[in-house]
Amino acid sequence: MTTPADQTQTGGSTPIGEEALRAARVLHPDDNFMPRPSKRRILTVANQKGGVGKTTSTVNLAAGLALHGVKTLVIDLDPQGNASTAVDVDHRSGTPSVYEMLIGEVSVVDAAQVSSQSENLLCVPATIDLAGAEIELVSMQSRESRLKEALSEEVLEQLDVDYVFIDCPPSLGLLTVNALVAAHEVLIPIQCEYYALEGLGQLLSNIELVQKHLNRTLSVSTILLTMYDGRTKLADQVTQEVQNHFGEVVLKTIIPRSVKVSEAPGYGQTVLAFDPGSRGAMSYLDAARELAERGVEGK
């Protein structure tokens, strides 16, 4: 039996064929499984500048992988809890969450919830309790590595996840440091706008400090360009500048500015669940596939 994905293969070399193929990958995920990584990947999604698409990128990349057969865990480390909202998990006060996990009251296994959007998508939510966590962490032993201790290999093996995405708050405080210490890789979303590179130097300096003193294996493995508006020359200039400076680290897929991407969280959904045929959904799916292919040894 010919699948919808098969039907679009022959037209894939034309712009319309490419668009049809991308739509088929979103609408028929069972026919388009993504490869599992050669080893578990833990990525911290960080940028202290707000409004760059950090949380949006975290949840949509995670959803893209999960919908296509890759088991994924999102750690919501932002007290605003937007990632928890987007993947539709309970994050009311009193729910076992990242806060209890950081202070050692519960394990990841106890706090992780399955998203209603995919059985392969798990999330440890953030509740309002996390807002005061940075103050409490200051006086704790091993304060920079609380998250790393919680995300031990043994615990992650119990959950059997291939990817862990850690969504950071828009700051360079102790929560973000915990995320950098716990991760193997950093994914930095950069918006294609005027102030795109503002503050990026400070983030990279902090990453270098963490590499030097707390996590020697950490690397900036991925940069994702977001909010691209093809009507402006500025977007192209920023894109070119980032690609020239960071080279192969930059994903080829660029996320366009999209109303659907902005609307989806208001409905407690990722854009892949909210409007799977939209340009935003297809772009995030392309980025997720690119990320998955990079995770396979030899690519």
CORKAKA-V726654 format. One record per residue. RES is the residue in three letters. OMEGA is omega in whole degrees, 0 to 359 (none if undefined). D_CENTER is the distance of its C-alpha to the mean C-alpha in Angstrom with 1 decimal. Layout:
[[RES/OMEGA/D_CENTER] [RES/OMEGA/D_CENTER]]
This chain:
[[MET/181/35.2] [THR/180/33.2] [THR/175/29.7] [PRO/179/28.2] [ALA/179/26.0] [ASP/184/29.3] [GLN/182/31.0] [THR/186/28.6] [GLN/185/28.8] [THR/180/32.1] [GLY/187/31.0] [GLY/184/27.8] [SER/178/29.6] [THR/179/30.2] [PRO/180/27.9] [ILE/179/28.7] [GLY/178/28.2] [GLU/180/24.8] [GLU/179/23.8] [ALA/179/25.3] [LEU/179/23.6] [ARG/179/20.1] [ALA/180/21.2] [ALA/179/22.5] [ARG/178/19.3] [VAL/188/17.7] [LEU/181/20.9] [HIS/185/22.0] [PRO/182/19.1] [ASP/180/21.7] [ASP/188/23.3] [ASN/181/20.2] [PHE/176/18.6] [MET/181/16.0] [PRO/173/17.1] [ARG/181/16.1] [PRO/179/15.5] [SER/171/18.7] [LYS/183/17.4] [ARG/180/14.6] [ARG/176/11.6] [ILE/184/10.1] [LEU/172/7.4] [THR/179/7.6] [VAL/191/5.8] [ALA/168/9.3] [ASN/185/11.9] [GLN/176/14.9] [LYS/180/15.8] [GLY/174/15.1] [GLY/182/14.6] [VAL/181/12.5] [GLY/184/9.8] [LYS/179/7.3] [THR/178/6.9] [THR/179/7.6] [SER/180/5.1] [THR/187/2.3] [VAL/182/5.5] [ASN/173/6.8] [LEU/179/5.2] [ALA/180/5.7] [ALA/179/8.9] [GLY/178/10.0] [LEU/184/10.2] [ALA/181/11.8] [LEU/182/14.2] [HIS/167/15.3] [GLY/181/16.3] [VAL/184/13.6] [LYS/192/13.4] [THR/178/10.0] [LEU/174/9.7] [VAL/173/7.6] [ILE/181/9.5] [ASP/184/10.2] [LEU/179/11.9] [ASP/182/12.8] [PRO/178/16.4] [GLN/176/16.0] [GLY/183/14.2] [ASN/178/12.5] [ALA/178/9.5] [SER/178/12.4] [THR/186/14.3] [ALA/179/12.0] [VAL/172/11.9] [ASP/171/15.5] [VAL/183/16.3] [ASP/176/19.2] [HIS/173/18.6] [ARG/179/22.2] [SER/182/24.0] [GLY/177/25.3] [THR/174/22.5] [PRO/192/21.5] [SER/178/18.4] [VAL/181/16.6] [TYR/179/19.7] [GLU/179/22.1] [MET/181/19.9] [LEU/181/20.1] [ILE/172/23.9] [GLY/181/24.5] [GLU/179/25.8] [VAL/176/23.5] [SER/177/21.5] [VAL/181/18.0] [VAL/180/19.9] [ASP/187/21.7] [ALA/184/18.9] [ALA/176/16.4] [GLN/177/16.9] [VAL/178/16.5] [SER/177/15.0] [SER/185/17.8] [GLN/177/15.8] [SER/178/15.7] [GLU/178/17.4] [ASN/183/14.7] [LEU/178/12.0] [LEU/178/12.6] [CYS/167/11.7] [VAL/189/13.5] [PRO/172/14.3] [ALA/175/15.3] [THR/180/18.9] [ILE/179/21.2] [ASP/183/22.5] [LEU/183/19.6] [ALA/180/21.1] [GLY/187/23.9] [ALA/183/22.1] [GLU/179/22.1] [ILE/180/25.9] [GLU/182/26.4] [LEU/183/24.4] [VAL/184/26.7] [SER/183/29.7] [MET/176/28.0] [GLN/181/28.6] [SER/188/25.8] [ARG/182/23.9] [GLU/186/21.3] [SER/180/20.6] [ARG/181/20.5] [LEU/178/16.9] [LYS/179/17.6] [GLU/180/20.8] [ALA/182/19.1] [LEU/180/16.6] [SER/179/19.6] [GLU/181/19.9] [GLU/182/22.4] [VAL/180/20.4] [LEU/175/17.4] [GLU/178/20.1] [GLN/179/21.4] [LEU/179/18.2] [ASP/180/18.1] [VAL/179/14.3] [ASP/181/13.2] [TYR/170/9.6] [VAL/175/8.4] [PHE/178/5.1] [ILE/180/6.9] [ASP/185/6.7] [CYS/171/9.9] [PRO/179/12.8] [PRO/179/14.2] [SER/178/16.7] [LEU/182/17.6] [GLY/187/19.2] [LEU/177/19.5] [LEU/178/16.3] [THR/177/14.3] [VAL/176/16.9] [ASN/180/16.3] [ALA/180/12.6] [LEU/179/13.8] [VAL/184/16.7] [ALA/190/14.8] [ALA/169/12.4] [HIS/188/13.6] [GLU/173/11.4] [VAL/173/9.9] [LEU/182/7.6] [ILE/172/9.4] [PRO/178/9.2] [ILE/181/12.9] [GLN/183/14.8] [CYS/183/17.9] [GLU/191/20.3] [TYR/184/23.2] [TYR/187/21.7] [ALA/187/18.6] [LEU/179/19.6] [GLU/179/21.1] [GLY/181/20.0] [LEU/178/18.0] [GLY/179/21.0] [GLN/177/20.8] [LEU/181/17.2] [LEU/176/18.2] [SER/178/21.4] [ASN/177/19.7] [ILE/178/17.5] [GLU/178/20.9] [LEU/178/22.6] [VAL/177/20.2] [GLN/185/20.7] [LYS/190/24.4] [HIS/190/25.0] [LEU/185/22.4] [ASN/185/20.1] [ARG/183/21.8] [THR/183/19.4] [LEU/176/16.4] [SER/172/15.6] [VAL/187/13.7] [SER/190/12.8] [THR/170/10.6] [ILE/182/11.2] [LEU/178/10.1] [LEU/185/12.9] [THR/175/12.6] [MET/180/15.4] [TYR/177/17.9] [ASP/185/21.3] [GLY/181/23.7] [ARG/184/26.7] [THR/175/26.5] [LYS/183/27.6] [LEU/180/25.4] [ALA/179/22.2] [ASP/180/23.7] [GLN/179/24.9] [VAL/179/21.6] [THR/181/20.0] [GLN/181/23.0] [GLU/180/22.9] [VAL/180/19.3] [GLN/179/20.0] [ASN/185/23.3] [HIS/187/22.2] [PHE/173/19.2] [GLY/188/20.3] [GLU/180/18.7] [VAL/182/15.5] [VAL/176/14.7] [LEU/179/13.3] [LYS/179/16.2] [THR/177/14.4] [ILE/183/14.6] [ILE/181/13.2] [PRO/170/16.4] [ARG/188/17.3] [SER/177/17.7] [VAL/182/19.5] [LYS/178/17.9] [VAL/180/14.3] [SER/184/15.9] [GLU/189/18.1] [ALA/182/15.8] [PRO/179/14.7] [GLY/178/18.4] [TYR/180/19.1] [GLY/184/16.6] [GLN/166/14.6] [THR/179/11.7] [VAL/178/13.4] [LEU/176/13.6] [ALA/186/15.8] [PHE/180/17.5] [ASP/188/18.7] [PRO/180/17.7] [GLY/183/20.2] [SER/179/19.1] [ARG/180/18.3] [GLY/179/14.9] [ALA/181/14.0] [MET/179/15.6] [SER/178/13.8] [TYR/177/10.3] [LEU/177/12.0] [ASP/180/13.6] [ALA/179/10.5] [ALA/179/9.2] [ARG/178/12.8] [GLU/178/13.1] [LEU/180/10.4] [ALA/181/12.2] [GLU/176/15.5] [ARG/181/14.8] [GLY/179/14.2] [VAL/184/17.7] [GLU/176/20.5] [GLY/179/22.5] [LYS/none/20.1]]
